[in-house]
Amino acid sequence: MGGPRRPTTVLLDEFLRRQDGVISWAQALEAGLAPHQVTHRAATGRWLRLGPAIYRVADREHTDRARLFEAALGAGSGATVHGPAAAWWHGLLDEAPTTIGVTVPRRRRAGASSAVVRRRDLSHLDRVELRGLWVTDVALTVLETAVALGPDGPSFLDRALQRRVRFPALHRAHCRNVGRRGSPAAAALLAVASDRAGSHAERVLVRLLRVAGIRGWTLHHRALGYELDLAFVRERVAVEVDGWAWHVDRGRFQADRVRQNALVHDGWRVLRYTWHDLTVRPDEVVDEVRRAVLGG
């Protein structure tokens, strides 16, 4: 015989606390309620029926957390929250999206869910249980969210690379999902996130300087044996643009610092910007460059 069963109220409280008042029929039975007890709670209004087998305690606020659990539980066993909703759950987005995406295995029947459901078999490497909810792992979440955000995707990807995920992990997640919907767009973002990001970011920087009327710079000027992205030679101001790939390995990070220190010791003033800087705070970048060139 097994050990003593915990009281039904304790098990129910665990589910309802973790899921912000949302519970499935199966979980209610697992917690020890009989079918007629679940039905009675719904009939008397204590529990609000959100779907065929999903309920929410009537006196609980319908929070964003509750919406995610509602969507995932409604989609059935094996469901995984993906895209911007998963990004919010991971803390990568400040606000939960209005629409929640959920992935269900191809051969598993999907339930009636409030989410937008897609059928896909995910690698176990692309799923993680976080605070009681199954969501896509950080790397796949970042890729899919960057695609979903459209024009805002590159900036989102840049922030994620700086704070939460490394380029190799993104590349591996992409390779595991090549050929699936959204993978061509993800591949394009990764291409920009590789070393090729430098040339694209340089074009953005040049456009900002031209629009601002700042002249007198030279692209790819060589100093001390190093090639500078953009230099005001007379003023000895170097402007370096970090593509996303510089986050990939410690060796490259260290080499960039050695190079910068050598330039500073030789009398250069070095300004460094990321793609995020150029696209999110372009006015500040232009002002900083102008002040440096003018000696401010």
Secondary structure, 3 states (H helix, E strand, C coil): CCCCCCCHHHHHHHHHHHCCCEEEHHHHHHCCCCHHHHHHHHHCCCEEEEECCEEEECCCCCCHHHHHHHHHHHHCCCCEEEHHHHHHHHCCCCCCCCCCEEEECCCCCCCCCCCEEEECCCCHHHEEEECCEEEECHHHHHHHHHHHCHHHHHHHHHHHHHHCCCHHHHHHHHHHCCCCCCHHHHHHHHHHHCCCHHHHHHHHHHHHHHHCCCCCCEEEEEECCEEEEEEECCCCEEEEEECHHHHCCHHHHHHHHHHHHHHHHCCCEEEEEEHHHHHHCHHHHHHHHHHHHCCC
